[in-house]
Amino acid sequence: MLKAEQRAPSRTTLRWRLTLVYGAVAVTVGLLLLVLSLVLVDRALSASFLDIRGIGVRLPSGEMLTFGAFQDSLRQEALGRVLRQGLLALAVLGALGVGLSYFLAGRVLRPLQDITAAAQRLSAERLDARIALPGPQDELKQLADTFDAMLARLQAAFEAQRRFVADASHELRTPLAVMRTEIDVALADPDAGVEELRAAGEVVRDASIRADRLVDSLLLLARSDRLQVDGLPLRERVELPAVAESSLAAVAGEVRERELRVETSYGPAGVLGDRGLLERLAGNLVENAVRHNVVGGWVRVDTCTVAGRARLAVSSSGAVVPPEEVAGLFEPFRRHGTARTARRGAGLGLSIVRAVAQVHGGTATAAAHHPDGGLTVTVDLPRSP
């Protein structure tokens, strides 16, 4: 209640300002009309009077006046009567104008009050308030609709942030739980031999590597999000064919192990950007294609220039991905299919790909292969001149 009482003077002040402006305009127009009326009445009386000189007129009081002076007195009396009646009418109309202005100002400010009330109901935990202002598509309706759209974006961003934090906590908890379990088992067995301790140490090392990779991925994703706001501090020419080839070389051992067939088609595709980020983008695409594949499957990497944009496309065989799940693969910690669980990563690969592409002014899209299964991820970036 106290807050409402404190806010009321601010709204009333703005309302009264509009009222005074509207009222001042109405009174000014009324005064101009009154002055114009006096001028017109004076001219009309002057034109209707006779120009007779030297003739006297006796008033009822016995006073003698010349005819010209008598006409002047009549004109002054008529003008005075018009002035008095005009001022009275102006006062009445001014009061009505102020009242009407106050009412109209309230109607005009009502949408702003609704926007203020909606903003005051917002919090980080409750972003579902909407104005939903009815009426014609005027400036205030556009303002309210823009405010509602902004709230929808904020709500989606906060919900995505909460999901991201929850998923990140869960992903970090898993390797930490594995390490704690192995350490507890080793400590609980006083007769544990060297082999048992070595095996426990290897499990702890693998879990720590997984946690370290997850933290690195989270930091890279956060850096990409920050660069979308701040922009890239340094750009250099990067050839996508060379980046793709080095990414394939990094997973050559896994390719042989899984007996994958690799095909490449490298066309000119140079971009200006951050070399480290672009290498990570290509690396994530190739790693996903290899690690989420089937034994004896295939991988194809293409670079080219399409419609003035540099393109990197990585296709692979694998599990069938329903069309409605393709867009969700770019969300953090999203994985699909049992074939993708054998060598699970952090679930941030395609999220980082999309973030890096957006930092460079590009796009990342995915298309599922039907009915055989597999996926093609295409990244389009502005081509270097």
Buried (B, 14 or more C-beta within 10 A) or exposed (E): EEEEEEBEEEBEEBBBEBBBEBBBEBBEEBBEBBEEBBEEBBEEBEEEBEEEEEEEBEEEEEEEBBBBEBBBEEBEEBBEEBBEEBEEEBEEBBEEBBEBBBEBBBEEBEBBEBBBEBEEEBEEEEBEBBBEBEEEEEEBBEBBBEBBEEBEEEBEEBEEEEEBEEBBEEBBEEBEEBBEBBBEEBEEEEEBEEEEEEBBEEBBEBBBEBBEBBEEBBEBBEBBEEBBEEEBEEBEEBBBBBBBBEBBEBBEEBBEEBEBEBEEEBEEBBBBBBEEBBBBBBBBBBBBBBBBBBEEBBBBBBBBBEEEBBBBBBBBBBBBBEEEEBEEBBBBBBBBBEBBEEEEBBBBBBBBBBBBBBBBBBEBBBBBBEEEBBBBBBBBBBBBE
